[in-house]
Amino acid sequence: MPETHHNRVAEGARGAVVRADALIASRFAARFVDVTGQTRALANLAGMKRARQRGRGVEFDEVRAYAAGDDVRTIDWRVTARAGTPHTKLFHEDREQPILVAVDQRTPMKFGSTRCFKSVMAAHIGSLALWSGLQAGERVGGAVLGDEKVSDTRPKRSQHAVLSVIRDLVNEGDPAPVAPTQQSLSDLLLQLEQIARAGTRLFIVSDFFDLFDDDGVAPLRRLARKTQIVAIKITDPLEAQLPRAGYYAVTDGQAHSQLDTSTTAAREAYAEGYQAQHLLTLQKLRELRIPMVQIRTDEDPLKCLLTVFPPR
């Protein structure tokens, strides 16, 4: 991979604000990964023994007069009855697999202790998946979950669809006063049910902190029956483990406080709590045969995608 393209995407996933120019520039890095492909690594993450290619099969094309050698199982009996002579259905292979990318940009995602906020990393992962899907010739679209609404773009085979999602990501990524989150992950999943057609490859990029609130599993289960879901969990190192012993100033943008990490018991309880929640999320997703890819805010988004998707 040319170093210039690698550096461009690595530098883009930085800071606290989602930048449109960085997401647009990720189209160059997206040429090196095929998010429409299927790999053993992806199947293993879903708990499957072998990779499955869902959503692609045969599609009706036309009806013509029956000819010797045609499969009698494809005879169209209604047309045959009307015409008085045997007619058979013809089919062609359906290779379309729309790519739909859903990105969580609510207030809990606006957190980071290293290179960038979780919201910024999520936006870069989402834009990489969109550009990669478009470059593979698929229809692409997406949905952005904000604190107050869900914005969606219906799948189209056009860069305008990618730019529309990017516009929503940038709007949701602007700094704003801390306010209660009114939208839940289940609101996003219910919206995706309305726009995801059967056979779609659906990327859900979030920290999944409220996946089990408000019965979020029910719409996820329904989506899993008709689409191929890939869950991408965005995490920050500080969520998994407290920093070394000491006193740290912390703020949510309004209130200020101090964090004391000097107690060993508190540090261990913090790490155990995170690990228990992580394993529960992993277990629930595997029960639905949904692979979960974990990406930290201090990692390179393209390199992480290349660990589970084939290079192009």
Secondary structure as the mmCIF struct_conf table of DSSP 4:
data_model
#
loop_
_struct_conf.conf_type_id
_struct_conf.id
_struct_conf.beg_label_comp_id
_struct_conf.beg_label_asym_id
_struct_conf.beg_label_seq_id
_struct_conf.end_label_comp_id
_struct_conf.end_label_asym_id
_struct_conf.end_label_seq_id
HELX_RH_AL_P HELX_RH_AL_P1 GLU A 3 GLY A 12
BEND BEND1 ALA A 13 ALA A 13
STRN STRN1 GLY A 15 GLY A 15
BEND BEND2 ALA A 16 VAL A 17
HELX_RH_AL_P HELX_RH_AL_P2 ALA A 20 ALA A 29
HELX_RH_3T_P HELX_RH_3T_P1 ALA A 30 PHE A 32
STRN STRN2 VAL A 33 VAL A 33
TURN_TY1_P TURN_TY1_P1 VAL A 35 THR A 36
HELX_RH_AL_P HELX_RH_AL_P3 ARG A 40 LEU A 45
TURN_TY1_P TURN_TY1_P2 ALA A 46 GLY A 47
BEND BEND3 LYS A 49 ARG A 50
BEND BEND4 GLY A 55 GLY A 55
STRN STRN3 GLY A 57 ALA A 65
TURN_TY1_P TURN_TY1_P3 ALA A 68 GLY A 69
HELX_RH_3T_P HELX_RH_3T_P2 VAL A 72 THR A 74
STRN STRN4 ILE A 75 ILE A 75
HELX_RH_AL_P HELX_RH_AL_P4 TRP A 77 ALA A 83
BEND BEND5 GLY A 84 THR A 85
STRN STRN5 HIS A 87 ASP A 94
STRN STRN6 ILE A 99 ASP A 104
BEND BEND6 ARG A 106 ARG A 106
HELX_RH_3T_P HELX_RH_3T_P3 THR A 107 MET A 109
BEND BEND7 LYS A 110 LYS A 110
BEND BEND8 SER A 113 ARG A 115
STRN STRN7 CYS A 116 CYS A 116
HELX_RH_AL_P HELX_RH_AL_P5 LYS A 118 GLN A 135
TURN_TY1_P TURN_TY1_P4 ALA A 136 GLY A 137
STRN STRN8 VAL A 140 LEU A 145
BEND BEND9 ASP A 147 GLU A 148
STRN STRN9 VAL A 150 LYS A 156
BEND BEND10 ARG A 157 SER A 158
HELX_RH_AL_P HELX_RH_AL_P6 GLN A 159 GLY A 173
BEND BEND11 ASP A 174 ASP A 174
HELX_RH_AL_P HELX_RH_AL_P7 LEU A 185 ILE A 195
HELX_LH_PP_P HELX_LH_PP_P1 ALA A 196 ARG A 197
TURN_TY1_P TURN_TY1_P5 ALA A 198 GLY A 199
STRN STRN10 ARG A 201 SER A 206
TURN_TY1_P TURN_TY1_P6 PHE A 209 PHE A 212
HELX_RH_3T_P HELX_RH_3T_P4 ASP A 213 ASP A 215
TURN_TY1_P TURN_TY1_P7 GLY A 216 GLY A 216
HELX_RH_AL_P HELX_RH_AL_P8 VAL A 217 LYS A 226
BEND BEND12 THR A 227 THR A 227
STRN STRN11 GLN A 228 THR A 235
HELX_RH_AL_P HELX_RH_AL_P9 PRO A 237 ALA A 240
BEND BEND13 GLN A 241 GLN A 241
HELX_LH_PP_P HELX_LH_PP_P2 LEU A 242 PRO A 243
BEND BEND14 ARG A 244 GLY A 246
STRN STRN12 TYR A 247 THR A 251
BEND BEND15 ASP A 252 GLN A 254
STRN STRN13 HIS A 256 ASP A 260
HELX_RH_AL_P HELX_RH_AL_P10 THR A 264 GLU A 287
TURN_TY1_P TURN_TY1_P8 LEU A 288 ARG A 289
STRN STRN14 MET A 292 ARG A 296
TURN_TY1_P TURN_TY1_P9 THR A 297 ASP A 298
BEND BEND16 GLU A 299 GLU A 299
HELX_RH_AL_P HELX_RH_AL_P11 PRO A 301 LEU A 306
TURN_TY1_P TURN_TY1_P10 THR A 307 VAL A 308
BEND BEND17 PHE A 309 PHE A 309
STRN STRN15 PRO A 311 PRO A 311
#
